[in-house]
Amino acid sequence: MSIKQLDDAYVASTYRRFPVEIVSGKGSVLTGADGREYIDMGSGIGVTAFGVADDAWQAAVTAQLSRVQHTSNLYYTEPCARLAQMLCERTGMKKVFFSNSGAEANECAIKAARKYASERKGTDCATVVTFKNSFHGRTLTTLAATGQDSFHRLYQPLTPGFCHIDPHAGGIYELEALCARTPVAAVLFECVQGEGGVVPVDGGFLREMAAFCKERDILIMVDEVQTGNGRTGALYSYMNFGLTPDVVSTAKGLGGGLPLGATLLGEKVEDVFAPGDHGSTFGGNPVCCAGAISVLERLDDAFLAAVRQKSRRLCERLAASKGIESVTGLGLMLGLKTVRPAADVVAGCIEKGVLCLTAKDKVRLLPALNIPDDLLMQAADTIVSVCEEGL
Ligand SMILES: *Cc1c(COP(=O)(O)O)cnc(C)c1O
């Protein structure tokens, strides 16, 4: 049987895969089983921040791999402690809980909010407010947090205690009205809604909401799973908006390709957890943390400026196409409203050697942050030509 046939036969059919088998790669070029090369404009959904088989990342990971690959959280390891220090020093947050995925990072944020609020405001203060059209993960609790009904249908009953407000129209009044009805522990939101179609939320609204929450001791929790770790041209996307969150969750690009989630706890909640309150067997794995250190230490001001520069060039090229109606997003997280259906554009791009993603009805681009300019513009030309086919 071919790999495709084996996979179709034995792997749970939760994914609609493209007919491409990836066997290797270097940087932003992936190689298929048939020897074909592809420019990677998806980076494994924003995960391989420095591309595939990046030298520095690979060296950091293999060095740790040859020392000790896992210890459990009963013992200290250097990569875990050093990564936590880096994350705190770069954000002003105070402590970090490590896990293995975005959903788990959000679960930890929600647990922190529930415990903080119940201790300060009483056990009935459990509601976490999220945004309509948001995406926060696939566990039953993070599905409940996700503000899209289509994700809720199959798995009732979900974890109670979530309300969704519209961040685009009258959201602050909605939040006010909600707070009058029910005690609210926290708000949890993406600054740019990724799975929701690469939709940036209005900065004015976010700041107004943050001020409202600060006054009422409602925790401000930012889901930086997709937007974090340099993706938007800032280290974390909230930094573009002048926000000071109490909790930040992140994952995807943090490990550079290995599973790693992190929940950053600010001053208010730094000591919310006591030993035994929360945990993870794999969380803070030293190999994953060593990879993350090599990612994070390269995300300095000059590098982030280069990300913004790449973004400007890419946006300019795409926005000039008659096949593309709009370009939304921030940094190297872009959504294209195309004249042709997004799925047709992605399929056409694969045929021409470029791998792109979709998000709702958009074509979504999340290239590696260090994609060379020539590859980036070559991919942009291909995308534009596919978008204009038949027009
Ligand atoms: C991908 C994503 C998640 C879920 O991350 P997993 O690692 O798949 O659990 C949560 N929030 C946002 C914003 C995401 O983009």
The ligand as an SDF file (V2000), in Angstrom:
LIG
                    3D

 15 15  0  0  0  0  0  0  0  0999 V2000
   -4.0140   26.5300   17.0880 C   0  0  0  0  0  0  0  0  0  0  0  0
   -4.6770   27.3450   18.1190 C   0  0  0  0  0  0  0  0  0  0  0  0
   -5.0630   26.7950   19.3550 C   0  0  0  0  0  0  0  0  0  0  0  0
   -4.9680   25.3100   19.6540 C   0  0  0  0  0  0  0  0  0  0  0  0
   -3.6630   24.8690   19.6550 O   0  0  0  0  0  0  0  0  0  0  0  0
   -3.3610   23.2680   19.6800 P   0  0  0  0  0  0  0  0  0  0  0  0
   -1.8690   23.2110   19.8100 O   0  0  0  0  0  0  0  0  0  0  0  0
   -3.8740   22.7260   18.3890 O   0  0  0  0  0  0  0  0  0  0  0  0
   -4.0680   22.7300   20.8520 O   0  0  0  0  0  0  0  0  0  0  0  0
   -5.5810   27.6420   20.3070 C   0  0  0  0  0  0  0  0  0  0  0  0
   -5.7220   28.9520   20.0780 N   0  0  0  0  0  0  0  0  0  0  0  0
   -5.3730   29.5200   18.9050 C   0  0  0  0  0  0  0  0  0  0  0  0
   -5.5220   30.9740   18.7320 C   0  0  0  0  0  0  0  0  0  0  0  0
   -4.8490   28.7350   17.8930 C   0  0  0  0  0  0  0  0  0  0  0  0
   -4.5220   29.3020   16.7190 O   0  0  0  0  0  0  0  0  0  0  0  0
  1  2  1  0
  2  3  1  0
  2 14  2  0
  3  4  1  0
  3 10  2  0
  4  5  1  0
  5  6  1  0
  6  7  2  0
  6  8  1  0
  6  9  1  0
 10 11  1  0
 11 12  2  0
 12 13  1  0
 12 14  1  0
 14 15  1  0
M  END
$$$$
